[in-house]
């Protein structure tokens, strides 16, 4: 067993998502799309990858216009694993989209780690003519304002490139000019050392669904990018390959949090609130949240 | 045909959405007229937030001399000009009050950050306080102003795009007390 437990916690979903956004070329197909974040626990640490969005800010619009259903607060979602938002000390922000950074206010004791480029390129993008507004879609300036507060409190750490052992056995890797300008992904070396064979990658939105890593033909695997790249789809393919290589070629160890079928791949359970908890791995001496 | 449609050639999707809103005609005209000023205010606030985040994270470019502040000032002026040319019906006076407050607070925030004495952290802090208040005013206004969202979700990963087309908008009641 490794050091850390990893759970993917659904906090909402949309039932009828256009799959072409998740998988380039999958036009006219629809699928369930999970909104989720990752809880990492072990070695006396409670950390998260992303924090979801705050329903108070735009939940009604997301529900009414975009079919986002059954949003639950971090307090309720984490509570189903016996954790309070106040327990979380580290948050690794894969990118600054509202559904990954928006609920930062719910985590008063956490320090947030983000690639500096994610902020500087956003600032650049908002200085452009409004015809370029697509570049800033899905970033809530309200989240940036909250991030200023975090920085003033010393709770925002801007990273430039790779940061190894941000916590023991946990590394942050840049994925610049992919889904967003300053995306990053998280590697967990669950045996701690750099030779660890028990590795997991939490991919943020670099991967939306399994097919991004495998293609649609089992007999002829291929990388297929997500359908939403503010950077380059070529870069997305190269990063997909980099991540798969880091986990020894075992694509299953690259975790796409929006993938609704994740629950069928790992042990999971449906909470009373109708949301899925997926137990990617259980750390030594820890209690399962799905059994 | 809606009378307003006669005055709008090839309306955009958002204007069509406003025209379908469950509001009186005066407020619909107001909401259409306020789209551009609102967006300019939103942009000005975001641009100021951009410089403040650079300043707060220790970037040398996060100074009152950053060129994006000039863009923010331009956007704010455009908003003021636009608001001045919009007729405010009685039914929308309260909405307008929030937008005006936001405008005033954004102007104060930019001025505070840019002032000669602003070369110290305390003025960045003061600008942030004003910006937070401004953003809250914009948020309140956006709740009852169709076509004036604070975040553009239409092209974001969340969008179940089909639902966003032809959407009708029901403006929630606004409290008249402060």
Interface residues (C-beta under 8 A of the other chain):
Chain A: X14 X16 X17 X18 X21 X33 X35 X57 X58 X61 X62 X64 X65 X66 X67 X68 X97 X98 X99 X116 X119 X120 X122 X123 X126 X127 X130 X133 X134 X136 X137 X138 X139 X140 X141 X142 X144 X145 X147 X148 X149 X151 X152 X156 X158 X205 X208 X228 X258
Chain B: X39 X42 X43 X45 X46 X47 X49 X50 X51 X52 X53 X54 X56 X57 X58 X59 X61 X67 X68 X71 X125 X128 X131 X132 X135 X139 X149 X150 X151 X152 X153 X154 X155 X156 X157 X158 X159 X160 X161 X162 X163 X164 X167
